[in-house]
């Protein structure tokens, strides 16, 4: 099935056109700075050719129109697109699994939007535009929270007053669920089913872990929002929640300032004082920058602590997978995290860890108590497979 996958943000729209049978990606790209001066589309085709088109993108509708035009100009018969898959950041309590777009399901994306206002409203608008512009193509909503929705109540419930959490729908929703689901599927295929208790480590600029037992999510590190859990590129991860009140009461920061501080000015960026990008931080640490070294040390410490927490939620783990930008590319950071877990019997084969590849691979030693793998994630393919399952 030929599927267009769309990942819309408030001022961006990523797209990928792929075939679920051959897994071939025909084209992909990103419309950036929608509604802002200096908008452009970065477009890439499967032969590696790239182009940057500087075009006015006053709104998402114009961006989608351009995407279809670019695909047509590149020789793709856009009439062959059989389904559109939409990544939705927050599915709330309505999407324990992916769903076909109808008036009702689209309404649900908007109803839960207060939980992720920066994303859900834009995503809902884009879904509506696609329905209007291409009425013959079916649309599917794939929520990043779905995979986590049915984790045990003791894992998702917050110990806050019941009337408050019920009224405001406060609970652990998690995120990166589409990636974690893909990691489970690919790892169990790669290991011929010889995996039962897996800790999936999605380590990118956003980062989260998922404890997956026989395909079921048992716990995850992100919470009501993607701010919780690991130290990330610019997010602080778990801190004492009273810090939020203290910053406002004593520090004099407004709600929005605290929100921006914790989401955009914290994490690796804040500790290193250099960058949110792990490559810059690794380089800084190699050159003797103590703050960069501390950023790495804290990342290894917190990530390994939370891996152990995920393992605890399954009473053990037999497999651990690194994925996403850092997990797939940084041998140094994989080793740093794994070394902290040696006491649990995790042993990395340092030579295998250095191998670069786009394929799943084992990087632990034969006598490691936990099998450690690197598995490149592919959220777009997972979304497209859901579209095929629901519309195919
Ligand atoms: P993602 O959000 O999954 O795209 O991951 C982005 C992050 O991955 C970047 O901010 C970098 O920190 C990290 N990253 C990407 N490529 C490399 C690399 N070759 N070595 C180290 N870190 C990398």
Boltz pocket constraint, residues with backbone or C-beta under 6 A from the ligand:
constraints:
  - pocket:
      binder: B
      contacts: [[A, 203], [A, 204], [A, 205], [A, 206], [A, 233], [A, 276], [A, 277], [A, 278], [A, 279], [A, 324], [A, 325], [A, 326], [A, 329], [A, 330]]
      max_distance: 6.0
